[in-house]
Amino acid sequence: MIRKAEKTDIAQMAEIYEELHLTHCRIRSDFYKAPPADFYPNALKKQFENDNNRIIVDEESGTITAYAIFFIFEKGDEICFDMKRCFIDQFAVRSSYRRKGVGTQLMDYIRDFARKENCTALDLGVWYENAAAMDFYKNFGFKPRTVKMELKLK
């Protein structure tokens, strides 16, 4: 069941956030490091304090299986058309629930929400080296729009 997240969900969300971050640490050990254990719940508390954020969870029998944090923004100026977009800041599924449709349900929910809000697109960032996430997003029709590049010097 997908629902609006509550602050009482933070402990379980923090477990999922830690799994996600440790995946990033494995993929890019030159970039990410493991923070202190209290980082995850504290970072999520800050997300709840941002009134622009929408935070949702998927819950199954009292267990938070996934969560997403997203927000809507508008853009437009002399060189860009006016547009309303939805940015997915965090999207995480508990490892034991992956490949069981939980992520698909969560993404469907966000996509439907964005459509109802008259957004023109969904945006997100994903590490190029995270092949599983890249494949998941591609299956939804996401395509690269810009590419960040790096030249490692050390």
VMD Tcl script that builds the backbone (N, CA, C; Angstrom):
set m [mol new atoms 462]
animate dup $m
set s [atomselect $m all]
$s set {name element resname resid chain x y z} {
  {N N MET 1 A 0.837 -1.167 0.000}
  {CA C MET 1 A 0.000 0.000 0.000}
  {C C MET 1 A 0.890 1.241 0.000}
  {N N ILE 2 A 0.685 2.098 -0.958}
  {CA C ILE 2 A 1.444 3.339 -1.026}
  {C C ILE 2 A 0.664 4.424 -0.298}
  {N N ARG 3 A 1.381 5.160 0.536}
  {CA C ARG 3 A 0.747 6.224 1.314}
  {C C ARG 3 A 1.757 7.323 1.590}
  {N N LYS 4 A 1.241 8.452 2.065}
  {CA C LYS 4 A 2.103 9.545 2.466}
  {C C LYS 4 A 2.929 9.085 3.669}
  {N N ALA 5 A 4.207 9.385 3.656}
  {CA C ALA 5 A 5.075 8.992 4.761}
  {C C ALA 5 A 4.796 9.859 5.984}
  {N N GLU 6 A 5.039 9.265 7.136}
  {CA C GLU 6 A 4.906 9.978 8.404}
  {C C GLU 6 A 6.262 9.929 9.106}
  {N N LYS 7 A 6.460 10.857 10.016}
  {CA C LYS 7 A 7.741 10.887 10.732}
  {C C LYS 7 A 7.992 9.594 11.500}
  {N N THR 8 A 6.940 8.882 11.868}
  {CA C THR 8 A 7.113 7.602 12.566}
  {C C THR 8 A 7.700 6.532 11.640}
  {N N ASP 9 A 7.752 6.806 10.343}
  {CA C ASP 9 A 8.325 5.870 9.371}
  {C C ASP 9 A 9.839 6.037 9.226}
  {N N ILE 10 A 10.383 7.085 9.811}
  {CA C ILE 10 A 11.789 7.424 9.567}
  {C C ILE 10 A 12.741 6.285 9.907}
  {N N ALA 11 A 12.527 5.574 10.994}
  {CA C ALA 11 A 13.466 4.500 11.365}
  {C C ALA 11 A 13.550 3.438 10.266}
  {N N GLN 12 A 12.411 3.008 9.757}
  {CA C GLN 12 A 12.431 1.990 8.695}
  {C C GLN 12 A 12.946 2.574 7.379}
  {N N MET 13 A 12.587 3.813 7.101}
  {CA C MET 13 A 13.096 4.455 5.892}
  {C C MET 13 A 14.616 4.572 5.957}
  {N N ALA 14 A 15.146 4.864 7.148}
  {CA C ALA 14 A 16.591 4.994 7.324}
  {C C ALA 14 A 17.309 3.677 7.005}
  {N N GLU 15 A 16.692 2.562 7.335}
  {CA C GLU 15 A 17.278 1.252 6.996}
  {C C GLU 15 A 17.421 1.111 5.482}
  {N N ILE 16 A 16.389 1.523 4.754}
  {CA C ILE 16 A 16.399 1.422 3.294}
  {C C ILE 16 A 17.397 2.416 2.708}
  {N N TYR 17 A 17.417 3.612 3.271}
  {CA C TYR 17 A 18.360 4.644 2.824}
  {C C TYR 17 A 19.798 4.145 2.995}
  {N N GLU 18 A 20.067 3.502 4.116}
  {CA C GLU 18 A 21.420 2.969 4.347}
  {C C GLU 18 A 21.767 1.917 3.296}
  {N N GLU 19 A 20.824 1.025 2.991}
  {CA C GLU 19 A 21.068 0.023 1.943}
  {C C GLU 19 A 21.409 0.712 0.622}
  {N N LEU 20 A 20.624 1.740 0.286}
  {CA C LEU 20 A 20.853 2.473 -0.958}
  {C C LEU 20 A 22.240 3.109 -0.958}
  {N N HIS 21 A 22.562 3.781 0.126}
  {CA C HIS 21 A 23.855 4.468 0.189}
  {C C HIS 21 A 25.026 3.474 0.137}
  {N N LEU 22 A 24.897 2.353 0.821}
  {CA C LEU 22 A 25.974 1.366 0.790}
  {C C LEU 22 A 26.146 0.778 -0.607}
  {N N THR 23 A 25.064 0.705 -1.371}
  {CA C THR 23 A 25.164 0.304 -2.778}
  {C C THR 23 A 26.005 1.328 -3.534}
  {N N HIS 24 A 25.726 2.609 -3.280}
  {CA C HIS 24 A 26.519 3.659 -3.924}
  {C C HIS 24 A 27.982 3.572 -3.496}
  {N N CYS 25 A 28.210 3.247 -2.231}
  {CA C CYS 25 A 29.594 3.094 -1.745}
  {C C CYS 25 A 30.316 1.966 -2.488}
  {N N ARG 26 A 29.610 0.865 -2.752}
  {CA C ARG 26 A 30.222 -0.249 -3.484}
  {C C ARG 26 A 30.498 0.140 -4.935}
  {N N ILE 27 A 29.560 0.845 -5.534}
  {CA C ILE 27 A 29.705 1.230 -6.939}
  {C C ILE 27 A 30.801 2.269 -7.124}
  {N N ARG 28 A 30.839 3.253 -6.207}
  {CA C ARG 28 A 31.807 4.348 -6.314}
  {C C ARG 28 A 32.525 4.538 -4.989}
  {N N SER 29 A 33.382 3.580 -4.651}
  {CA C SER 29 A 34.117 3.650 -3.392}
  {C C SER 29 A 35.110 4.808 -3.370}
  {N N ASP 30 A 35.412 5.351 -4.527}
  {CA C ASP 30 A 36.290 6.516 -4.598}
  {C C ASP 30 A 35.547 7.824 -4.327}
  {N N PHE 31 A 34.231 7.749 -4.283}
  {CA C PHE 31 A 33.405 8.950 -4.154}
  {C C PHE 31 A 32.661 8.982 -2.822}
  {N N TYR 32 A 32.039 7.857 -2.473}
  {CA C TYR 32 A 31.204 7.779 -1.280}
  {C C TYR 32 A 31.904 7.049 -0.139}
  {N N LYS 33 A 31.547 7.429 1.067}
  {CA C LYS 33 A 32.013 6.728 2.255}
  {C C LYS 33 A 30.818 6.473 3.165}
  {N N ALA 34 A 30.980 5.544 4.072}
  {CA C ALA 34 A 29.912 5.227 5.024}
  {C C ALA 34 A 29.896 6.284 6.128}
  {N N PRO 35 A 28.759 6.922 6.328}
  {CA C PRO 35 A 28.659 7.934 7.386}
  {C C PRO 35 A 28.338 7.290 8.728}
  {N N PRO 36 A 28.316 8.079 9.800}
  {CA C PRO 36 A 27.887 7.541 11.099}
  {C C PRO 36 A 26.435 7.053 11.003}
  {N N ALA 37 A 26.079 6.115 11.849}
  {CA C ALA 37 A 24.748 5.492 11.791}
  {C C ALA 37 A 23.614 6.501 11.934}
  {N N ASP 38 A 23.824 7.567 12.696}
  {CA C ASP 38 A 22.738 8.526 12.903}
  {C C ASP 38 A 22.529 9.458 11.706}
  {N N PHE 39 A 23.395 9.359 10.702}
  {CA C PHE 39 A 23.246 10.202 9.522}
  {C C PHE 39 A 21.899 9.974 8.836}
  {N N TYR 40 A 21.531 8.710 8.626}
  {CA C TYR 40 A 20.358 8.376 7.820}
  {C C TYR 40 A 19.059 8.926 8.417}
  {N N PRO 41 A 18.749 8.654 9.674}
  {CA C PRO 41 A 17.503 9.226 10.210}
  {C C PRO 41 A 17.550 10.755 10.266}
  {N N ASN 42 A 18.713 11.324 10.579}
  {CA C ASN 42 A 18.802 12.784 10.639}
  {C C ASN 42 A 18.602 13.416 9.270}
  {N N ALA 43 A 19.168 12.811 8.235}
  {CA C ALA 43 A 18.994 13.328 6.879}
  {C C ALA 43 A 17.530 13.233 6.450}
  {N N LEU 44 A 16.877 12.151 6.814}
  {CA C LEU 44 A 15.463 12.005 6.464}
  {C C LEU 44 A 14.596 13.006 7.222}
  {N N LYS 45 A 14.918 13.263 8.487}
  {CA C LYS 45 A 14.174 14.278 9.253}
  {C C LYS 45 A 14.226 15.618 8.530}
  {N N LYS 46 A 15.382 15.971 7.997}
  {CA C LYS 46 A 15.528 17.221 7.254}
  {C C LYS 46 A 14.646 17.225 6.004}
  {N N GLN 47 A 14.523 16.078 5.373}
  {CA C GLN 47 A 13.665 15.992 4.178}
  {C C GLN 47 A 12.202 16.274 4.540}
  {N N PHE 48 A 11.792 15.787 5.714}
  {CA C PHE 48 A 10.417 16.029 6.161}
  {C C PHE 48 A 10.185 17.515 6.460}
  {N N GLU 49 A 11.231 18.243 6.800}
  {CA C GLU 49 A 11.108 19.663 7.132}
  {C C GLU 49 A 10.959 20.543 5.894}
  {N N ASN 50 A 11.266 20.010 4.727}
  {CA C ASN 50 A 11.152 20.766 3.483}
  {C C ASN 50 A 9.714 20.658 2.973}
  {N N ASP 51 A 8.990 21.754 3.025}
  {CA C ASP 51 A 7.574 21.751 2.638}
  {C C ASP 51 A 7.337 21.464 1.161}
  {N N ASN 52 A 8.363 21.609 0.339}
  {CA C ASN 52 A 8.211 21.314 -1.093}
  {C C ASN 52 A 8.234 19.815 -1.381}
  {N N ASN 53 A 8.812 19.046 -0.480}
  {CA C ASN 53 A 8.951 17.606 -0.706}
  {C C ASN 53 A 7.641 16.871 -0.537}
  {N N ARG 54 A 7.475 15.886 -1.379}
  {CA C ARG 54 A 6.429 14.884 -1.206}
  {C C ARG 54 A 7.187 13.612 -0.834}
  {N N ILE 55 A 6.780 12.966 0.233}
  {CA C ILE 55 A 7.464 11.754 0.678}
  {C C ILE 55 A 6.418 10.660 0.799}
  {N N ILE 56 A 6.647 9.577 0.088}
  {CA C ILE 56 A 5.714 8.455 0.112}
  {C C ILE 56 A 6.455 7.179 0.475}
  {N N VAL 57 A 5.695 6.232 0.993}
  {CA C VAL 57 A 6.241 4.918 1.321}
  {C C VAL 57 A 5.313 3.842 0.781}
  {N N ASP 58 A 5.871 2.679 0.576}
  {CA C ASP 58 A 5.082 1.482 0.327}
  {C C ASP 58 A 5.184 0.656 1.593}
  {N N GLU 59 A 4.050 0.238 2.105}
  {CA C GLU 59 A 4.012 -0.526 3.354}
  {C C GLU 59 A 3.288 -1.846 3.129}
  {N N GLU 60 A 3.876 -2.892 3.657}
  {CA C GLU 60 A 3.277 -4.226 3.562}
  {C C GLU 60 A 3.333 -4.870 4.944}
  {N N SER 61 A 2.186 -5.077 5.549}
  {CA C SER 61 A 2.087 -5.709 6.869}
  {C C SER 61 A 2.975 -5.040 7.913}
  {N N GLY 62 A 2.952 -3.719 7.935}
  {CA C GLY 62 A 3.732 -2.979 8.924}
  {C C GLY 62 A 5.184 -2.748 8.572}
  {N N THR 63 A 5.636 -3.287 7.445}
  {CA C THR 63 A 7.014 -3.106 7.003}
  {C C THR 63 A 7.057 -2.105 5.858}
  {N N ILE 64 A 7.896 -1.082 6.004}
  {CA C ILE 64 A 8.120 -0.150 4.904}
  {C C ILE 64 A 9.031 -0.859 3.910}
  {N N THR 65 A 8.527 -1.053 2.696}
  {CA C THR 65 A 9.273 -1.792 1.681}
  {C C THR 65 A 10.036 -0.868 0.726}
  {N N ALA 66 A 9.592 0.393 0.657}
  {CA C ALA 66 A 10.213 1.337 -0.265}
  {C C ALA 66 A 9.774 2.743 0.103}
  {N N TYR 67 A 10.541 3.708 -0.389}
  {CA C TYR 67 A 10.124 5.097 -0.215}
  {C C TYR 67 A 10.640 5.927 -1.376}
  {N N ALA 68 A 10.021 7.081 -1.543}
  {CA C ALA 68 A 10.468 8.034 -2.554}
  {C C ALA 68 A 10.264 9.445 -2.025}
  {N N ILE 69 A 11.171 10.310 -2.403}
  {CA C ILE 69 A 11.083 11.735 -2.080}
  {C C ILE 69 A 11.146 12.474 -3.408}
  {N N PHE 70 A 10.155 13.312 -3.663}
  {CA C PHE 70 A 10.110 14.035 -4.924}
  {C C PHE 70 A 9.473 15.400 -4.710}
  {N N PHE 71 A 9.648 16.275 -5.683}
  {CA C PHE 71 A 9.058 17.601 -5.599}
  {C C PHE 71 A 8.791 18.130 -6.997}
  {N N ILE 72 A 7.910 19.097 -7.062}
  {CA C ILE 72 A 7.561 19.729 -8.327}
  {C C ILE 72 A 8.261 21.081 -8.394}
  {N N PHE 73 A 8.776 21.393 -9.559}
  {CA C PHE 73 A 9.384 22.708 -9.758}
  {C C PHE 73 A 8.970 23.251 -11.119}
  {N N GLU 74 A 8.981 24.547 -11.207}
  {CA C GLU 74 A 8.654 25.215 -12.466}
  {C C GLU 74 A 9.875 25.965 -12.954}
  {N N LYS 75 A 9.973 26.050 -14.257}
  {CA C LYS 75 A 11.158 26.636 -14.864}
  {C C LYS 75 A 10.730 27.335 -16.146}
  {N N GLY 76 A 11.466 28.286 -16.511}
  {CA C GLY 76 A 11.214 28.999 -17.758}
  {C C GLY 76 A 11.858 30.365 -17.692}
  {N N ASP 77 A 12.448 30.759 -18.789}
  {CA C ASP 77 A 13.091 32.065 -18.858}
  {C C ASP 77 A 13.250 32.443 -20.331}
  {N N GLU 78 A 14.168 33.345 -20.610}
  {CA C GLU 78 A 14.348 33.820 -21.984}
  {C C GLU 78 A 14.808 32.721 -22.935}
  {N N ILE 79 A 15.483 31.713 -22.425}
  {CA C ILE 79 A 16.013 30.690 -23.336}
  {C C ILE 79 A 15.342 29.319 -23.191}
  {N N CYS 80 A 14.491 29.146 -22.156}
  {CA C CYS 80 A 13.794 27.874 -21.956}
  {C C CYS 80 A 12.289 28.122 -21.898}
  {N N PHE 81 A 11.546 27.232 -22.478}
  {CA C PHE 81 A 10.097 27.317 -22.394}
  {C C PHE 81 A 9.645 27.149 -20.946}
  {N N ASP 82 A 8.481 27.703 -20.624}
  {CA C ASP 82 A 7.890 27.469 -19.314}
  {C C ASP 82 A 7.545 25.996 -19.205}
  {N N MET 83 A 7.874 25.408 -18.081}
  {CA C MET 83 A 7.560 23.989 -17.871}
  {C C MET 83 A 7.406 23.703 -16.387}
  {N N LYS 84 A 6.650 22.694 -16.126}
  {CA C LYS 84 A 6.441 22.211 -14.764}
  {C C LYS 84 A 6.918 20.767 -14.761}
  {N N ARG 85 A 7.859 20.458 -13.875}
  {CA C ARG 85 A 8.472 19.137 -13.870}
  {C C ARG 85 A 8.456 18.561 -12.466}
  {N N CYS 86 A 8.591 17.258 -12.376}
  {CA C CYS 86 A 8.654 16.565 -11.091}
  {C C CYS 86 A 10.031 15.922 -10.996}
  {N N PHE 87 A 10.754 16.264 -9.926}
  {CA C PHE 87 A 12.096 15.712 -9.722}
  {C C PHE 87 A 12.058 14.671 -8.613}
  {N N ILE 88 A 12.517 13.469 -8.922}
  {CA C ILE 88 A 12.616 12.391 -7.940}
  {C C ILE 88 A 14.001 12.483 -7.312}
  {N N ASP 89 A 14.032 12.894 -6.052}
  {CA C ASP 89 A 15.289 13.110 -5.346}
  {C C ASP 89 A 15.844 11.806 -4.773}
  {N N GLN 90 A 14.966 10.997 -4.191}
  {CA C GLN 90 A 15.374 9.691 -3.667}
  {C C GLN 90 A 14.308 8.668 -4.047}
  {N N PHE 91 A 14.767 7.498 -4.440}
  {CA C PHE 91 A 13.875 6.391 -4.806}
  {C C PHE 91 A 14.584 5.128 -4.349}
  {N N ALA 92 A 14.037 4.449 -3.359}
  {CA C ALA 92 A 14.748 3.304 -2.790}
  {C C ALA 92 A 13.775 2.188 -2.415}
  {N N VAL 93 A 14.155 0.979 -2.729}
  {CA C VAL 93 A 13.382 -0.220 -2.397}
  {C C VAL 93 A 14.244 -1.107 -1.504}
  {N N ARG 94 A 13.656 -1.572 -0.419}
  {CA C ARG 94 A 14.369 -2.494 0.483}
  {C C ARG 94 A 14.853 -3.689 -0.340}
  {N N SER 95 A 16.091 -4.099 -0.132}
  {CA C SER 95 A 16.702 -5.129 -0.986}
  {C C SER 95 A 15.883 -6.417 -1.044}
  {N N SER 96 A 15.273 -6.805 0.051}
  {CA C SER 96 A 14.495 -8.052 0.065}
  {C C SER 96 A 13.179 -7.943 -0.707}
  {N N TYR 97 A 12.818 -6.745 -1.165}
  {CA C TYR 97 A 11.576 -6.545 -1.918}
  {C C TYR 97 A 11.838 -6.164 -3.375}
  {N N ARG 98 A 13.088 -6.145 -3.782}
  {CA C ARG 98 A 13.391 -5.798 -5.167}
  {C C ARG 98 A 12.949 -6.910 -6.106}
  {N N ARG 99 A 12.594 -6.507 -7.296}
  {CA C ARG 99 A 12.128 -7.414 -8.360}
  {C C ARG 99 A 10.817 -8.120 -7.986}
  {N N LYS 100 A 10.017 -7.445 -7.156}
  {CA C LYS 100 A 8.709 -7.987 -6.774}
  {C C LYS 100 A 7.582 -7.014 -7.120}
  {N N GLY 101 A 7.892 -5.993 -7.899}
  {CA C GLY 101 A 6.878 -5.047 -8.343}
  {C C GLY 101 A 6.706 -3.820 -7.458}
  {N N VAL 102 A 7.407 -3.773 -6.343}
  {CA C VAL 102 A 7.268 -2.648 -5.417}
  {C C VAL 102 A 7.753 -1.350 -6.069}
  {N N GLY 103 A 8.914 -1.386 -6.698}
  {CA C GLY 103 A 9.438 -0.197 -7.361}
  {C C GLY 103 A 8.537 0.270 -8.486}
  {N N THR 104 A 7.972 -0.673 -9.229}
  {CA C THR 104 A 7.057 -0.333 -10.321}
  {C C THR 104 A 5.829 0.385 -9.774}
  {N N GLN 105 A 5.264 -0.122 -8.684}
  {CA C GLN 105 A 4.097 0.528 -8.086}
  {C C GLN 105 A 4.432 1.930 -7.602}
  {N N LEU 106 A 5.591 2.084 -7.007}
  {CA C LEU 106 A 6.013 3.391 -6.515}
  {C C LEU 106 A 6.201 4.368 -7.688}
  {N N MET 107 A 6.862 3.920 -8.740}
  {CA C MET 107 A 7.071 4.783 -9.899}
  {C C MET 107 A 5.740 5.121 -10.577}
  {N N ASP 108 A 4.847 4.155 -10.682}
  {CA C ASP 108 A 3.520 4.424 -11.256}
  {C C ASP 108 A 2.802 5.500 -10.455}
  {N N TYR 109 A 2.901 5.422 -9.134}
  {CA C TYR 109 A 2.258 6.401 -8.262}
  {C C TYR 109 A 2.818 7.802 -8.535}
  {N N ILE 110 A 4.136 7.917 -8.599}
  {CA C ILE 110 A 4.765 9.220 -8.839}
  {C C ILE 110 A 4.389 9.748 -10.220}
  {N N ARG 111 A 4.428 8.892 -11.216}
  {CA C ARG 111 A 4.076 9.306 -12.579}
  {C C ARG 111 A 2.638 9.804 -12.639}
  {N N ASP 112 A 1.715 9.074 -11.996}
  {CA C ASP 112 A 0.305 9.491 -11.981}
  {C C ASP 112 A 0.128 10.811 -11.236}
  {N N PHE 113 A 0.833 10.960 -10.125}
  {CA C PHE 113 A 0.779 12.208 -9.360}
  {C C PHE 113 A 1.253 13.375 -10.231}
  {N N ALA 114 A 2.383 13.189 -10.906}
  {CA C ALA 114 A 2.945 14.249 -11.743}
  {C C ALA 114 A 1.997 14.609 -12.885}
  {N N ARG 115 A 1.368 13.615 -13.461}
  {CA C ARG 115 A 0.401 13.891 -14.537}
  {C C ARG 115 A -0.775 14.717 -14.015}
  {N N LYS 116 A -1.291 14.343 -12.841}
  {CA C LYS 116 A -2.416 15.092 -12.252}
  {C C LYS 116 A -2.026 16.529 -11.934}
  {N N GLU 117 A -0.745 16.750 -11.641}
  {CA C GLU 117 A -0.243 18.097 -11.346}
  {C C GLU 117 A 0.147 18.847 -12.624}
  {N N ASN 118 A -0.138 18.238 -13.785}
  {CA C ASN 118 A 0.167 18.829 -15.093}
  {C C ASN 118 A 1.658 19.053 -15.325}
  {N N CYS 119 A 2.465 18.154 -14.798}
  {CA C CYS 119 A 3.903 18.212 -15.060}
  {C C CYS 119 A 4.162 17.738 -16.483}
  {N N THR 120 A 5.197 18.279 -17.073}
  {CA C THR 120 A 5.562 17.884 -18.427}
  {C C THR 120 A 6.531 16.706 -18.452}
  {N N ALA 121 A 7.198 16.443 -17.310}
  {CA C ALA 121 A 8.190 15.365 -17.292}
  {C C ALA 121 A 8.560 14.995 -15.861}
  {N N LEU 122 A 9.134 13.813 -15.737}
  {CA C LEU 122 A 9.786 13.370 -14.506}
  {C C LEU 122 A 11.291 13.446 -14.742}
  {N N ASP 123 A 12.013 13.931 -13.745}
  {CA C ASP 123 A 13.473 13.994 -13.800}
  {C C ASP 123 A 14.043 13.236 -12.616}
  {N N LEU 124 A 15.237 12.702 -12.775}
  {CA C LEU 124 A 15.963 12.070 -11.669}
  {C C LEU 124 A 17.419 11.948 -12.047}
  {N N GLY 125 A 18.230 11.656 -11.064}
  {CA C GLY 125 A 19.638 11.375 -11.301}
  {C C GLY 125 A 19.925 9.932 -10.933}
  {N N VAL 126 A 20.809 9.314 -11.672}
  {CA C VAL 126 A 21.196 7.935 -11.389}
  {C C VAL 126 A 22.669 7.773 -11.766}
  {N N TRP 127 A 23.390 7.036 -10.946}
  {CA C TRP 127 A 24.791 6.786 -11.252}
  {C C TRP 127 A 24.892 5.891 -12.480}
  {N N TYR 128 A 25.718 6.286 -13.409}
  {CA C TYR 128 A 25.932 5.538 -14.640}
  {C C TYR 128 A 26.361 4.104 -14.353}
  {N N GLU 129 A 27.162 3.935 -13.301}
  {CA C GLU 129 A 27.671 2.600 -12.963}
  {C C GLU 129 A 26.623 1.699 -12.306}
  {N N ASN 130 A 25.483 2.255 -11.935}
  {CA C ASN 130 A 24.422 1.474 -11.293}
  {C C ASN 130 A 23.522 0.867 -12.376}
  {N N ALA 131 A 23.996 -0.209 -12.969}
  {CA C ALA 131 A 23.320 -0.817 -14.121}
  {C C ALA 131 A 21.897 -1.251 -13.796}
  {N N ALA 132 A 21.664 -1.807 -12.617}
  {CA C ALA 132 A 20.311 -2.262 -12.260}
  {C C ALA 132 A 19.339 -1.093 -12.221}
  {N N ALA 133 A 19.757 0.006 -11.623}
  {CA C ALA 133 A 18.884 1.187 -11.563}
  {C C ALA 133 A 18.686 1.775 -12.958}
  {N N MET 134 A 19.750 1.836 -13.739}
  {CA C MET 134 A 19.631 2.357 -15.101}
  {C C MET 134 A 18.610 1.541 -15.893}
  {N N ASP 135 A 18.693 0.209 -15.792}
  {CA C ASP 135 A 17.746 -0.652 -16.511}
  {C C ASP 135 A 16.322 -0.431 -16.018}
  {N N PHE 136 A 16.145 -0.310 -14.702}
  {CA C PHE 136 A 14.817 -0.078 -14.129}
  {C C PHE 136 A 14.207 1.193 -14.725}
  {N N TYR 137 A 14.968 2.281 -14.711}
  {CA C TYR 137 A 14.443 3.554 -15.211}
  {C C TYR 137 A 14.217 3.518 -16.722}
  {N N LYS 138 A 15.104 2.865 -17.459}
  {CA C LYS 138 A 14.920 2.743 -18.907}
  {C C LYS 138 A 13.636 1.992 -19.232}
  {N N ASN 139 A 13.301 0.987 -18.420}
  {CA C ASN 139 A 12.064 0.237 -18.652}
  {C C ASN 139 A 10.824 1.105 -18.491}
  {N N PHE 140 A 10.942 2.202 -17.776}
  {CA C PHE 140 A 9.834 3.149 -17.630}
  {C C PHE 140 A 9.838 4.191 -18.740}
  {N N GLY 141 A 10.850 4.180 -19.574}
  {CA C GLY 141 A 10.923 5.136 -20.658}
  {C C GLY 141 A 11.836 6.321 -20.387}
  {N N PHE 142 A 12.531 6.322 -19.244}
  {CA C PHE 142 A 13.492 7.395 -18.982}
  {C C PHE 142 A 14.634 7.290 -19.986}
  {N N LYS 143 A 15.089 8.449 -20.421}
  {CA C LYS 143 A 16.212 8.520 -21.351}
  {C C LYS 143 A 17.189 9.578 -20.837}
  {N N PRO 144 A 18.472 9.409 -21.132}
  {CA C PRO 144 A 19.425 10.443 -20.724}
  {C C PRO 144 A 19.085 11.773 -21.395}
  {N N ARG 145 A 19.168 12.853 -20.638}
  {CA C ARG 145 A 18.962 14.192 -21.193}
  {C C ARG 145 A 20.278 14.958 -21.194}
  {N N THR 146 A 20.999 14.876 -20.109}
  {CA C THR 146 A 22.338 15.453 -20.032}
  {C C THR 146 A 23.218 14.392 -19.393}
  {N N VAL 147 A 24.481 14.496 -19.607}
  {CA C VAL 147 A 25.409 13.537 -19.022}
  {C C VAL 147 A 26.490 14.324 -18.298}
  {N N LYS 148 A 26.687 14.016 -17.021}
  {CA C LYS 148 A 27.820 14.582 -16.288}
  {C C LYS 148 A 29.016 13.708 -16.591}
  {N N MET 149 A 30.149 14.343 -16.768}
  {CA C MET 149 A 31.362 13.593 -17.045}
  {C C MET 149 A 32.432 14.007 -16.062}
  {N N GLU 150 A 33.374 13.112 -15.841}
  {CA C GLU 150 A 34.475 13.432 -14.941}
  {C C GLU 150 A 35.778 12.908 -15.526}
  {N N LEU 151 A 36.825 13.559 -15.151}
  {CA C LEU 151 A 38.180 13.129 -15.453}
  {C C LEU 151 A 38.877 13.008 -14.109}
  {N N LYS 152 A 39.137 11.776 -13.685}
  {CA C LYS 152 A 39.797 11.572 -12.388}
  {C C LYS 152 A 41.265 11.969 -12.501}
  {N N LEU 153 A 41.693 12.739 -11.543}
  {CA C LEU 153 A 43.074 13.225 -11.551}
  {C C LEU 153 A 43.930 12.520 -10.501}
  {N N LYS 154 A 43.312 11.811 -9.604}
  {CA C LYS 154 A 44.049 11.050 -8.583}
  {C C LYS 154 A 43.400 9.714 -8.373}
}
mol reanalyze $m
mol bondsrecalc $m
mol representation Tube
mol addrep $m
